[in-house]
Amino acid sequence: MFDNTCKLIAELYSPDFASWLLGKPITLTKLSPTELSIEPIRADALIMLQSDEVVLHIEFQTEPDKDMPFRMVDYYLRIYRRYPNKEIHQVVIYLDKTKSEEVYKTTFTTRKLRHEFEVIRLWEQPQEIFLRTPGLLPFAVLSATENKASTLQLVAAAVDKIDLSENSKARLFKALGQNFDIFVKTES
């Protein structure tokens, strides 16, 4: 369920995610994983956004996954098969703090193949990144902040001030609550 909320936020605020992950505010549209299917894709935490020049593939993960490097190369090849002329940027975003070595893996390697992708561990990111734009606000509480409760209050106040429909605000507050639940679980 939480993965779906993250996907929804990334879809609704794709320019915010593009600015953060690509370094430029591009308007991206959703790319359906079914367009890449040879075999079924595990699309619970997968979101793909595209512009004329780039495909941004984001994987939200709450748990370490030993198969993530293989999944990323598999997705990359499927995306490339469908969009060979587009730049492909892949990012795994780990939400839940862990000591697992799996969250540090950024490559898939065989004897004749090497594939690299980006990994972001939210708990290592400065909170300021997430306070700049509405779409990233719910992730601030999972960042490297000294006082999570204070950050939660700061974010809630920021969301309340944003000129959005009540439905959009409700979605942001829902994501914020889920992220705080992850934080509480991690700290227990």
C-alpha positions in Angstrom: 0.0 0.0 0.0 2.8 2.4 0.9 4.5 1.8 -2.4 1.3 2.8 -4.3 1.3 6.1 -2.3 4.9 6.8 -3.3 4.1 6.0 -7.0 1.1 8.3 -6.9 3.1 11.2 -5.4 5.8 10.7 -8.1 3.2 10.7 -10.8 1.4 13.9 -9.4 4.7 15.7 -8.8 6.9 14.4 -11.6 8.6 17.8 -12.2 9.7 17.8 -8.5 11.1 14.3 -8.9 12.8 15.2 -12.1 14.4 18.2 -10.5 15.7 16.1 -7.6 16.8 13.0 -9.6 17.7 14.4 -13.0 18.8 17.9 -11.9 16.3 19.7 -14.2 12.6 20.3 -14.0 11.2 18.3 -16.9 7.5 17.5 -17.3 7.2 13.8 -17.3 4.3 11.6 -18.2 3.6 8.1 -16.8 4.8 5.1 -18.8 2.9 2.0 -18.2 5.0 -1.1 -17.2 2.6 -3.2 -19.4 4.2 -1.5 -22.4 7.4 -3.3 -21.6 6.0 -6.8 -20.8 7.6 -9.9 -22.2 6.9 -11.6 -18.9 4.9 -10.0 -16.0 6.7 -7.2 -14.3 6.5 -6.9 -10.5 5.1 -3.4 -10.6 4.1 -2.8 -7.0 6.9 -0.2 -6.4 7.8 0.6 -10.0 7.1 3.9 -11.6 8.3 5.0 -15.0 8.0 8.5 -16.2 9.1 9.8 -19.6 9.7 13.0 -21.6 10.7 13.3 -25.2 14.3 12.7 -24.3 14.4 10.6 -21.1 12.8 7.7 -19.2 13.0 8.0 -15.4 12.5 4.6 -13.7 12.0 4.9 -9.9 11.8 1.9 -7.6 10.5 2.6 -4.1 11.7 0.0 -1.6 10.9 -0.3 2.1 12.9 -3.5 2.5 16.3 -4.6 1.1 16.0 -6.9 -2.0 18.9 -9.1 -2.9 17.4 -9.4 -6.5 17.3 -5.6 -7.0 20.4 -5.5 -9.3 19.0 -8.2 -11.5 15.6 -6.5 -11.6 17.2 -3.2 -12.6 19.1 -4.6 -15.5 16.0 -6.5 -16.6 13.9 -3.3 -16.5 16.6 -1.4 -18.2 16.7 -3.8 -21.2 12.9 -3.8 -21.5 12.9 0.0 -21.5 15.7 0.2 -24.0 14.0 -2.3 -26.3 10.9 -0.1 -26.4 12.7 3.3 -26.3 16.2 2.9 -27.8 16.7 6.6 -28.5 15.9 7.8 -25.0 18.3 8.3 -22.1 17.3 5.9 -19.3 17.9 7.0 -15.7 17.2 4.4 -13.0 16.9 5.1 -9.3 16.2 2.8 -6.4 14.9 4.8 -3.4 15.2 3.0 -0.1 12.7 4.4 2.4 13.3 2.4 5.5 16.6 2.7 7.4 18.6 -0.5 7.5 22.1 -1.9 8.0 21.7 -4.4 5.2 24.5 -4.4 2.6 21.9 -4.9 -0.1 20.9 -1.2 -0.1 24.5 -0.3 -1.1 24.5 -2.4 -4.3 24.4 -0.3 -7.5 25.5 -2.7 -10.1 24.6 -6.0 -11.8 27.6 -7.8 -13.1 28.2 -11.0 -15.0 31.3 -12.1 -16.8 30.4 -10.1 -19.9 27.8 -7.6 -18.7 27.9 -4.7 -16.3 24.9 -2.5 -15.5 24.8 0.5 -13.1 21.9 2.3 -11.5 21.6 4.9 -8.8 20.6 4.2 -5.2 19.3 6.7 -2.7 19.0 5.9 1.0 16.6 8.5 2.3 18.0 8.4 5.8 21.3 9.7 4.5 19.8 12.7 2.5 19.7 16.2 4.0 16.1 17.2 4.9 16.5 20.5 2.9 16.2 18.6 -0.4 12.7 17.5 0.5 11.5 20.9 1.9 11.9 22.7 -1.4 9.0 21.3 -3.4 5.5 20.0 -2.5 6.0 16.6 -4.1 9.0 15.7 -1.9 7.6 17.0 1.4 6.4 13.6 2.6 9.9 12.2 2.4 11.5 14.8 4.7 10.6 12.9 7.8 12.7 9.9 6.5 15.7 12.1 5.7 18.8 12.7 7.8 17.1 15.1 10.2 18.0 15.5 13.9 14.5 15.8 15.1 11.9 13.7 13.3 8.9 15.0 15.3 9.9 18.6 14.6 10.4 17.8 10.9 6.9 16.2 10.8 5.4 19.4 12.2 7.3 21.6 9.8 6.2 19.5 6.8 2.6 19.4 8.0 2.6 23.2 8.3 4.1 23.5 4.8 1.6 21.1 3.2 -1.2 23.1 4.9 0.0 26.3 3.3 0.3 24.9 -0.2 -2.4 26.1 -2.6 -3.8 22.6 -3.5 -7.1 21.0 -3.7 -8.2 19.3 -0.5 -7.9 15.9 -2.3 -4.2 16.6 -3.1 -3.5 17.8 0.4 -5.1 14.7 1.8 -2.8 12.5 -0.4 0.2 14.4 0.8 -0.9 14.0 4.5 -1.5 10.3 3.9 2.0 9.9 2.5 3.4 11.9 5.4 1.6 9.7 7.9 2.9 6.5 6.2 6.4 7.9 6.2 6.2 8.7 9.9 4.9 5.2 10.5 8.1 3.9 8.8 10.2 6.2 11.0 8.5 5.0 14.2 8.9 1.3 13.2 12.6 1.9 12.4 13.3 3.6 15.6 11.6 0.9 17.7 
